[in-house]
Amino acid sequence: NFNDIQINNGKSLLNSLKIPTDKQYICFHSRDGVYLDSVGLTDMDWNYHNYRDSDIQNYMLAAEEMVDRGYSAIRMGAKVKDEINSKNPSIVDYAVSELRTDSNDIFLGSHCRIFLCSDCGISVIPEMFRVPTVYVNWTLLLNISTWVINGLFIFKKFYKKEDSRLLSFTEILA
Protein backbone atom coordinates (compact mmCIF):
# COMPACT_ATOMS: atom_id res chain seq x y z
CA ASN A 1 0.00 0.00 0.00
CA PHE A 2 1.02 3.59 -0.55
CA ASN A 3 0.46 6.37 1.94
CA ASP A 4 -0.99 9.76 0.98
CA ILE A 5 2.44 11.36 0.58
CA GLN A 6 3.63 8.59 -1.77
CA ILE A 7 0.43 8.82 -3.83
CA ASN A 8 0.79 12.60 -4.11
CA ASN A 9 4.44 12.19 -5.12
CA GLY A 10 3.35 9.66 -7.76
CA LYS A 11 0.71 12.03 -9.12
CA SER A 12 3.32 14.79 -9.23
CA LEU A 13 5.61 12.43 -11.17
CA LEU A 14 2.85 11.70 -13.69
CA ASN A 15 2.26 15.43 -14.10
CA SER A 16 5.99 15.96 -14.67
CA LEU A 17 5.88 13.22 -17.33
CA LYS A 18 2.90 15.07 -18.90
CA ILE A 19 0.54 12.18 -18.20
CA PRO A 20 -2.84 13.22 -16.79
CA THR A 21 -3.44 11.55 -13.42
CA ASP A 22 -6.87 10.38 -14.57
CA LYS A 23 -5.46 8.68 -17.72
CA GLN A 24 -4.42 5.04 -17.72
CA TYR A 25 -0.93 4.16 -18.85
CA ILE A 26 1.14 1.10 -19.62
CA CYS A 27 4.76 0.48 -18.73
CA PHE A 28 7.17 -1.33 -21.02
CA HIS A 29 10.75 -2.51 -20.67
CA SER A 30 13.26 -4.42 -22.76
CA ARG A 31 16.16 -6.23 -21.17
CA ASP A 32 19.61 -5.36 -22.48
CA GLY A 33 23.07 -5.98 -21.04
CA VAL A 34 23.73 -2.45 -19.80
CA TYR A 35 22.25 -2.85 -16.32
CA LEU A 36 24.32 -5.91 -15.39
CA ASP A 37 27.43 -4.29 -16.84
CA SER A 38 26.85 -1.30 -14.52
CA VAL A 39 26.57 -3.14 -11.19
CA GLY A 40 30.24 -2.69 -10.41
CA LEU A 41 31.56 -6.23 -10.64
CA THR A 42 34.25 -5.45 -13.19
CA ASP A 43 35.72 -8.95 -13.06
CA MET A 44 32.35 -10.52 -13.95
CA ASP A 45 31.51 -11.32 -17.57
CA TRP A 46 27.73 -11.14 -17.95
CA ASN A 47 27.68 -12.06 -21.65
CA TYR A 48 26.18 -15.46 -20.90
CA HIS A 49 22.89 -13.57 -20.28
CA ASN A 50 22.85 -11.97 -23.74
CA TYR A 51 20.38 -14.51 -25.16
CA ARG A 52 17.73 -12.84 -22.93
CA ASP A 53 18.27 -9.40 -24.49
CA SER A 54 15.93 -7.72 -26.94
CA ASP A 55 15.82 -4.40 -28.76
CA ILE A 56 13.57 -1.72 -27.24
CA GLN A 57 12.58 -0.57 -30.74
CA ASN A 58 10.77 -3.92 -31.16
CA TYR A 59 8.35 -2.77 -28.44
CA MET A 60 7.41 0.49 -30.12
CA LEU A 61 4.56 -0.89 -32.25
CA ALA A 62 2.89 -2.20 -29.09
CA ALA A 63 3.42 1.13 -27.31
CA GLU A 64 2.00 3.05 -30.27
CA GLU A 65 -1.01 0.70 -30.47
CA MET A 66 -1.75 1.24 -26.78
CA VAL A 67 -1.48 5.01 -27.25
CA ASP A 68 -3.94 4.73 -30.17
CA ARG A 69 -6.28 2.95 -27.73
CA GLY A 70 -6.16 5.89 -25.31
CA TYR A 71 -3.30 4.98 -22.99
CA SER A 72 0.01 6.67 -22.37
CA ALA A 73 3.13 4.47 -22.54
CA ILE A 74 6.12 4.72 -20.21
CA ARG A 75 9.44 3.06 -21.03
CA MET A 76 11.04 1.76 -17.83
CA GLY A 77 14.63 0.88 -16.90
CA ALA A 78 17.43 2.03 -14.62
CA LYS A 79 20.28 1.69 -17.13
CA VAL A 80 19.46 1.26 -20.79
CA LYS A 81 21.41 0.76 -23.99
CA ASP A 82 19.42 2.99 -26.34
CA GLU A 83 16.82 5.73 -26.15
CA ILE A 84 13.52 5.02 -27.85
CA ASN A 85 12.73 6.49 -31.26
CA SER A 86 9.37 8.16 -30.88
CA LYS A 87 8.07 11.66 -31.46
CA ASN A 88 4.72 10.73 -29.87
CA PRO A 89 4.26 12.83 -26.71
CA SER A 90 2.17 10.04 -25.16
CA ILE A 91 5.19 7.71 -25.25
CA VAL A 92 7.61 8.70 -22.50
CA ASP A 93 11.22 7.49 -22.26
CA TYR A 94 11.25 7.65 -18.47
CA ALA A 95 14.31 5.35 -18.34
CA VAL A 96 16.56 8.16 -19.58
CA SER A 97 14.76 10.87 -17.64
CA GLU A 98 16.21 12.74 -14.67
CA LEU A 99 12.96 11.78 -12.89
CA ARG A 100 13.88 8.08 -12.83
CA THR A 101 14.35 6.75 -9.29
CA ASP A 102 13.78 3.38 -7.65
CA SER A 103 10.78 4.67 -5.71
CA ASN A 104 9.29 6.22 -8.86
CA ASP A 105 9.82 2.87 -10.62
CA ILE A 106 7.76 1.16 -7.95
CA PHE A 107 4.97 3.71 -8.12
CA LEU A 108 4.73 3.61 -11.92
CA GLY A 109 5.00 -0.17 -12.17
CA SER A 110 2.39 -0.74 -9.49
CA HIS A 111 -0.19 1.70 -10.87
CA CYS A 112 0.00 0.97 -14.60
CA ARG A 113 -2.81 -0.82 -16.42
CA ILE A 114 -0.47 -3.34 -18.11
CA PHE A 115 3.25 -3.99 -17.86
CA LEU A 116 5.01 -5.26 -21.00
CA CYS A 117 8.48 -6.65 -20.36
CA SER A 118 11.04 -9.28 -21.18
CA ASP A 119 12.73 -11.77 -18.86
CA CYS A 120 14.19 -9.34 -16.32
CA GLY A 121 14.20 -8.19 -12.72
CA ILE A 122 11.88 -5.22 -13.10
CA SER A 123 9.00 -7.64 -13.68
CA VAL A 124 8.86 -8.18 -9.91
CA ILE A 125 7.09 -4.82 -9.51
CA PRO A 126 3.91 -5.66 -11.45
CA GLU A 127 4.03 -9.21 -10.08
CA MET A 128 3.98 -7.94 -6.47
CA PHE A 129 1.09 -5.59 -7.15
CA ARG A 130 -0.84 -8.05 -9.34
CA VAL A 131 -0.72 -5.80 -12.37
CA PRO A 132 -1.47 -7.70 -15.61
CA THR A 133 1.88 -8.46 -17.21
CA VAL A 134 2.79 -9.50 -20.73
CA TYR A 135 6.19 -11.17 -20.89
CA VAL A 136 7.70 -11.11 -24.36
CA ASN A 137 10.85 -12.77 -25.65
CA TRP A 138 10.65 -15.21 -22.74
CA THR A 139 13.56 -17.59 -23.11
CA LEU A 140 13.39 -20.34 -20.51
CA LEU A 141 10.18 -22.29 -20.97
CA LEU A 142 10.56 -24.10 -17.67
CA ASN A 143 11.10 -20.86 -15.71
CA ILE A 144 7.64 -19.40 -16.18
CA SER A 145 6.63 -17.45 -13.09
CA THR A 146 3.78 -19.66 -11.88
CA TRP A 147 2.77 -17.17 -9.18
CA VAL A 148 1.80 -14.57 -11.78
CA ILE A 149 -1.99 -14.31 -11.69
CA ASN A 150 -2.55 -12.05 -14.69
CA GLY A 151 0.39 -12.97 -16.91
CA LEU A 152 0.77 -13.81 -20.57
CA PHE A 153 4.02 -15.36 -21.79
CA ILE A 154 5.15 -14.98 -25.39
CA PHE A 155 8.27 -17.01 -26.07
CA LYS A 156 11.35 -15.88 -27.91
CA LYS A 157 11.89 -17.59 -31.24
CA PHE A 158 14.92 -19.84 -31.52
CA TYR A 159 16.41 -20.44 -34.93
CA LYS A 160 18.43 -23.49 -35.97
CA LYS A 161 20.95 -22.25 -38.54
CA GLU A 162 21.90 -25.72 -39.81
CA ASP A 163 18.30 -26.45 -40.87
CA SER A 164 17.27 -22.84 -41.62
CA ARG A 165 14.16 -23.11 -39.45
CA LEU A 166 12.65 -22.16 -36.11
CA LEU A 167 12.81 -24.70 -33.28
CA SER A 168 9.65 -26.28 -31.91
CA PHE A 169 8.77 -26.09 -28.20
CA THR A 170 9.75 -29.75 -27.82
CA GLU A 171 13.19 -29.05 -29.32
CA ILE A 172 13.71 -26.01 -27.11
CA LEU A 173 12.84 -28.03 -23.99
CA ALA A 174 15.28 -30.75 -25.03
Sequence and secondary structure as in RCSB ss.txt:
>XXXX:A:sequence
NFNDIQINNGKSLLNSLKIPTDKQYICFHSRDGVYLDSVGLTDMDWNYHNYRDSDIQNYMLAAEEMVDRGYSAIR
MGAKVKDEINSKNPSIVDYAVSELRTDSNDIFLGSHCRIFLCSDCGISVIPEMFRVPTVYVNWTLLLNISTWVIN
GLFIFKKFYKKEDSRLLSFTEILA
>XXXX:A:secstr
   HHHHHHHHHHHHHTT  TTS EEEEE   THHHHTSS TT   GGGGGG   GGGGHHHHHHHHHTT EEEE
  SS SS      TTEE GGGSTT  HHHHHHHHHH SEEEE SSGGGHHHHHTT  EEEEEE  GGG  TT TT
EEEEE   EETTTTEE  HHHHH 
